[in-house]
Amino acid sequence: MAESALGQSADGAGGLVWRTVTLPVVVEAGQMASVRDALLVCLQQGEAARIDAREVCRISTAAIQVLVAAARTFNQSGAKLYYADPSDEFIEAFSDLGLYAHLADFIDISEGG
């Protein structure tokens, strides 16, 4: 099972700390526990989350549900979360479920997504 790769870097805007969670090529529900745990760490430590979705070729509906719930939790807590340069397949999967508007709210356009 592929696991999420985690990275950490400081953003120039006020020293905000971003944690990057990299999604694998194929994202299934079983892989989302590690993604969820990484995102919870971000919330607990006051870090912003960047979800790197550029390599995703396939993502399950259950995995999308976890990401939508995470984005809502971040939004409600005032924390920052965005999808960095999501692949066309990632975007299409959200669109197929009628969730493009949700996704569009969390895409960082400066990354080219």
ChimeraX commands (.cxc) that place a marker at each C-alpha (Angstrom):
marker #1 position 0.00,0.00,0.00 radius 0.5
marker #1 position 1.37,3.41,-0.97 radius 0.5
marker #1 position 1.52,5.93,1.83 radius 0.5
marker #1 position 1.37,9.68,1.77 radius 0.5
marker #1 position 4.67,11.48,1.67 radius 0.5
marker #1 position 4.90,14.35,4.11 radius 0.5
marker #1 position 7.02,17.42,3.78 radius 0.5
marker #1 position 7.20,20.70,5.61 radius 0.5
marker #1 position 8.22,24.14,4.48 radius 0.5
marker #1 position 7.79,27.74,5.54 radius 0.5
marker #1 position 5.77,30.03,3.33 radius 0.5
marker #1 position 7.05,33.59,2.93 radius 0.5
marker #1 position 3.70,35.06,3.99 radius 0.5
marker #1 position 4.16,35.80,7.66 radius 0.5
marker #1 position 6.16,32.65,8.29 radius 0.5
marker #1 position 3.13,30.41,7.84 radius 0.5
marker #1 position 4.18,26.76,8.04 radius 0.5
marker #1 position 2.78,24.49,5.34 radius 0.5
marker #1 position 2.76,20.70,5.52 radius 0.5
marker #1 position 2.58,18.92,2.16 radius 0.5
marker #1 position 0.64,15.69,1.90 radius 0.5
marker #1 position 1.38,13.92,-1.39 radius 0.5
marker #1 position -1.29,11.62,-2.75 radius 0.5
marker #1 position -0.23,8.44,-4.60 radius 0.5
marker #1 position -1.07,7.65,-8.22 radius 0.5
marker #1 position -4.04,5.49,-7.20 radius 0.5
marker #1 position -5.90,6.73,-4.12 radius 0.5
marker #1 position -8.12,4.17,-2.39 radius 0.5
marker #1 position -10.06,4.39,0.87 radius 0.5
marker #1 position -7.51,2.25,2.71 radius 0.5
marker #1 position -4.80,4.82,2.13 radius 0.5
marker #1 position -6.78,7.68,3.58 radius 0.5
marker #1 position -6.04,6.90,7.24 radius 0.5
marker #1 position -2.48,8.18,6.82 radius 0.5
marker #1 position -3.71,11.23,4.91 radius 0.5
marker #1 position -6.34,11.95,7.59 radius 0.5
marker #1 position -3.71,11.55,10.33 radius 0.5
marker #1 position -1.32,13.94,8.57 radius 0.5
marker #1 position -4.08,16.52,8.17 radius 0.5
marker #1 position -5.04,16.19,11.84 radius 0.5
marker #1 position -1.42,16.91,12.77 radius 0.5
marker #1 position -1.63,20.09,10.69 radius 0.5
marker #1 position -4.72,21.21,12.57 radius 0.5
marker #1 position -3.23,20.36,15.97 radius 0.5
marker #1 position 0.03,22.18,15.22 radius 0.5
marker #1 position -1.58,25.19,13.55 radius 0.5
marker #1 position -0.06,24.39,10.18 radius 0.5
marker #1 position -1.61,24.91,6.77 radius 0.5
marker #1 position -2.03,21.85,4.53 radius 0.5
marker #1 position -1.06,21.55,0.90 radius 0.5
marker #1 position -2.39,18.38,-0.75 radius 0.5
marker #1 position -0.20,17.49,-3.72 radius 0.5
marker #1 position -2.55,15.78,-6.17 radius 0.5
marker #1 position -0.50,16.15,-9.35 radius 0.5
marker #1 position 0.28,12.42,-9.71 radius 0.5
marker #1 position -3.25,11.11,-9.08 radius 0.5
marker #1 position -4.56,8.94,-11.94 radius 0.5
marker #1 position -7.46,7.39,-10.05 radius 0.5
marker #1 position -9.22,8.23,-6.79 radius 0.5
marker #1 position -12.09,6.40,-5.11 radius 0.5
marker #1 position -15.31,8.05,-4.03 radius 0.5
marker #1 position -14.54,7.16,-0.40 radius 0.5
marker #1 position -11.16,8.92,-0.66 radius 0.5
marker #1 position -12.86,12.00,-2.10 radius 0.5
marker #1 position -15.30,11.97,0.83 radius 0.5
marker #1 position -12.37,12.06,3.27 radius 0.5
marker #1 position -10.80,15.00,1.41 radius 0.5
marker #1 position -14.10,16.92,1.33 radius 0.5
marker #1 position -14.60,16.36,5.06 radius 0.5
marker #1 position -11.04,17.49,5.75 radius 0.5
marker #1 position -11.46,20.65,3.69 radius 0.5
marker #1 position -14.68,21.48,5.55 radius 0.5
marker #1 position -12.98,20.90,8.90 radius 0.5
marker #1 position -10.07,23.15,7.95 radius 0.5
marker #1 position -12.46,25.82,6.70 radius 0.5
marker #1 position -14.57,25.71,9.87 radius 0.5
marker #1 position -11.48,25.98,12.07 radius 0.5
marker #1 position -10.06,28.88,10.06 radius 0.5
marker #1 position -7.05,26.81,8.94 radius 0.5
marker #1 position -5.73,26.80,5.38 radius 0.5
marker #1 position -5.91,23.80,3.06 radius 0.5
marker #1 position -5.52,23.62,-0.68 radius 0.5
marker #1 position -4.94,21.13,-3.48 radius 0.5
marker #1 position -1.68,21.81,-5.31 radius 0.5
marker #1 position -1.74,21.36,-9.08 radius 0.5
marker #1 position -4.37,18.59,-9.14 radius 0.5
marker #1 position -4.20,16.21,-12.09 radius 0.5
marker #1 position -6.93,16.21,-14.71 radius 0.5
marker #1 position -8.08,12.82,-13.40 radius 0.5
marker #1 position -8.34,14.21,-9.85 radius 0.5
marker #1 position -10.45,17.13,-11.08 radius 0.5
marker #1 position -12.59,14.85,-13.25 radius 0.5
marker #1 position -13.32,12.53,-10.30 radius 0.5
marker #1 position -14.62,15.46,-8.24 radius 0.5
marker #1 position -16.61,16.73,-11.24 radius 0.5
marker #1 position -18.18,13.31,-11.84 radius 0.5
marker #1 position -19.55,13.46,-8.28 radius 0.5
marker #1 position -20.86,17.01,-8.70 radius 0.5
marker #1 position -18.14,18.38,-6.43 radius 0.5
marker #1 position -16.24,20.62,-8.83 radius 0.5
marker #1 position -17.43,23.77,-7.03 radius 0.5
marker #1 position -16.04,22.41,-3.77 radius 0.5
marker #1 position -12.75,21.53,-5.42 radius 0.5
marker #1 position -12.47,24.92,-7.13 radius 0.5
marker #1 position -12.63,26.64,-3.74 radius 0.5
marker #1 position -9.49,24.79,-2.63 radius 0.5
marker #1 position -7.29,24.80,-5.75 radius 0.5
marker #1 position -4.24,27.03,-5.56 radius 0.5
marker #1 position -4.19,28.78,-8.91 radius 0.5
marker #1 position -0.60,29.97,-8.37 radius 0.5
marker #1 position 0.45,26.30,-8.64 radius 0.5
marker #1 position -1.04,26.07,-12.10 radius 0.5
marker #1 position -4.06,23.94,-11.10 radius 0.5
marker link #1:1,2 radius 0.2
marker link #1:2,3 radius 0.2
marker link #1:3,4 radius 0.2
marker link #1:4,5 radius 0.2
marker link #1:5,6 radius 0.2
marker link #1:6,7 radius 0.2
marker link #1:7,8 radius 0.2
marker link #1:8,9 radius 0.2
marker link #1:9,10 radius 0.2
marker link #1:10,11 radius 0.2
marker link #1:11,12 radius 0.2
marker link #1:12,13 radius 0.2
marker link #1:13,14 radius 0.2
marker link #1:14,15 radius 0.2
marker link #1:15,16 radius 0.2
marker link #1:16,17 radius 0.2
marker link #1:17,18 radius 0.2
marker link #1:18,19 radius 0.2
marker link #1:19,20 radius 0.2
marker link #1:20,21 radius 0.2
marker link #1:21,22 radius 0.2
marker link #1:22,23 radius 0.2
marker link #1:23,24 radius 0.2
marker link #1:24,25 radius 0.2
marker link #1:25,26 radius 0.2
marker link #1:26,27 radius 0.2
marker link #1:27,28 radius 0.2
marker link #1:28,29 radius 0.2
marker link #1:29,30 radius 0.2
marker link #1:30,31 radius 0.2
marker link #1:31,32 radius 0.2
marker link #1:32,33 radius 0.2
marker link #1:33,34 radius 0.2
marker link #1:34,35 radius 0.2
marker link #1:35,36 radius 0.2
marker link #1:36,37 radius 0.2
marker link #1:37,38 radius 0.2
marker link #1:38,39 radius 0.2
marker link #1:39,40 radius 0.2
marker link #1:40,41 radius 0.2
marker link #1:41,42 radius 0.2
marker link #1:42,43 radius 0.2
marker link #1:43,44 radius 0.2
marker link #1:44,45 radius 0.2
marker link #1:45,46 radius 0.2
marker link #1:46,47 radius 0.2
marker link #1:47,48 radius 0.2
marker link #1:48,49 radius 0.2
marker link #1:49,50 radius 0.2
marker link #1:50,51 radius 0.2
marker link #1:51,52 radius 0.2
marker link #1:52,53 radius 0.2
marker link #1:53,54 radius 0.2
marker link #1:54,55 radius 0.2
marker link #1:55,56 radius 0.2
marker link #1:56,57 radius 0.2
marker link #1:57,58 radius 0.2
marker link #1:58,59 radius 0.2
marker link #1:59,60 radius 0.2
marker link #1:60,61 radius 0.2
marker link #1:61,62 radius 0.2
marker link #1:62,63 radius 0.2
marker link #1:63,64 radius 0.2
marker link #1:64,65 radius 0.2
marker link #1:65,66 radius 0.2
marker link #1:66,67 radius 0.2
marker link #1:67,68 radius 0.2
marker link #1:68,69 radius 0.2
marker link #1:69,70 radius 0.2
marker link #1:70,71 radius 0.2
marker link #1:71,72 radius 0.2
marker link #1:72,73 radius 0.2
marker link #1:73,74 radius 0.2
marker link #1:74,75 radius 0.2
marker link #1:75,76 radius 0.2
marker link #1:76,77 radius 0.2
marker link #1:77,78 radius 0.2
marker link #1:78,79 radius 0.2
marker link #1:79,80 radius 0.2
marker link #1:80,81 radius 0.2
marker link #1:81,82 radius 0.2
marker link #1:82,83 radius 0.2
marker link #1:83,84 radius 0.2
marker link #1:84,85 radius 0.2
marker link #1:85,86 radius 0.2
marker link #1:86,87 radius 0.2
marker link #1:87,88 radius 0.2
marker link #1:88,89 radius 0.2
marker link #1:89,90 radius 0.2
marker link #1:90,91 radius 0.2
marker link #1:91,92 radius 0.2
marker link #1:92,93 radius 0.2
marker link #1:93,94 radius 0.2
marker link #1:94,95 radius 0.2
marker link #1:95,96 radius 0.2
marker link #1:96,97 radius 0.2
marker link #1:97,98 radius 0.2
marker link #1:98,99 radius 0.2
marker link #1:99,100 radius 0.2
marker link #1:100,101 radius 0.2
marker link #1:101,102 radius 0.2
marker link #1:102,103 radius 0.2
marker link #1:103,104 radius 0.2
marker link #1:104,105 radius 0.2
marker link #1:105,106 radius 0.2
marker link #1:106,107 radius 0.2
marker link #1:107,108 radius 0.2
marker link #1:108,109 radius 0.2
marker link #1:109,110 radius 0.2
marker link #1:110,111 radius 0.2
marker link #1:111,112 radius 0.2
marker link #1:112,113 radius 0.2
view
